[in-house]
Structures are given as structure tokens and as C-alpha cells.
Amino acid sequence: MLAETICSAAAVAGLGIAGITAYRKRFLAAARIAAYALVPLGLVMTGAVEWIADTAFSPVAWAGFGVLGGAWLLLSSTRAVERRRGGRKEVAGGAEPGAVAPTASTPSRAVAPKPQTGKAGQSGAEDFSDIEAILKKHGI
């Protein structure tokens, strides 16, 4: 009851300010202030203020928010651990993994040697000749 009275008073005060603003020939600002002032009145008329007030002072509602927060923490921590492991699954008790070739789907970490092009006796300085040509072209 008190929350509805406060919201209604805020709406009346806002509409009064909008009226004064319109009197000063600032109609666009007055319309904007009136729109903001009508929001609390609309919330009172729909019953949303009563629902919010009942929820804010309900211990059961706060316990429910606590349970939701705990569930969110549990889900986010399990996702973080899963990402850190890289999607690997734990094998319990030394049992065989479920896949026939478990390492076949993971990418190889070994770096393949680059095939050599050109002469076999080229030095490392000649590898930068194309870079030098680009730098000279741009005047660097």
C-alpha cells in the first residue's frame, strides 16, 4: 500500500514538472518528462509494484534467489573446468576409453617440417630477400 502511494505521488509530481516545462514552451522536454512520470503510475495500475514489494520482503523469494545463484555458480564452474581440461573426459578406474581411437580426433601438436624450395645450399639471409624488396618498394 505504501509503495503504491509513493509511486502515485511520484507520477503526480512528474506530471506537474511536465506541466511547468510545457508552460515554458519546451514541449519536447515536457512530453519526455510526462512519459517518464507515467511509468510508475502504469506499474501501480498493473499490480507490478505490489508483486515487487511482496517479493522484496519475502524470505522465501530471497532463498529462491540464493538457490538460483548457487545453480549459476555450479554451472559456470563446471564449464570453466571443462574448458581448462580441453574437453577431455575422465576415465574412471583404469577402464578402456569409449572411443576406438581416442587420439584420432585431437589435433597433432607436432610441427611438420617445412618443405625446402629452391637450392639446398641457400643461407638464412637469402630467405629475407622478398621482405627486403617489399621494404625498399615502400621506401623503408
C-alpha positions, 0 to 999 in steps of 0.5 A: 500500500505504501509503495503504491502511494509513493509511486502515485505521488511520484507520477503526480509530481512528474506530471506537474514538472511536465506541466511547468516545462510545457508552460515554458514552451519546451514541449519536447522536454515536457512530453519526455518528462510526462512519459517518464512520470507515467511509468510508475503510475502504469506499474501501480495500475498493473499490480507490478509494484505490489508483486515487487514489494511482496517479493522484496520482503519475502524470505522465501523469494530471497532463498529462491534467489540464493538457490538460483545463484548457487545453480549459476555458480555450479554451472559456470564452474563446471564449464570453466573446468571443462574448458581448462581440461580441453574437453577431455573426459575422465576415465574412471578406474583404469577402464578402456576409453569409449572411443576406438581411437581416442587420439584420432580426433585431437589435433597433432601438436607436432610441427611438420617440417617445412618443405625446402624450395629452391637450392639446398645450399641457400643461407638464412639471409637469402630467405629475407630477400622478398621482405627486403624488396617489399621494404625498399618498394615502400621506401623503408 
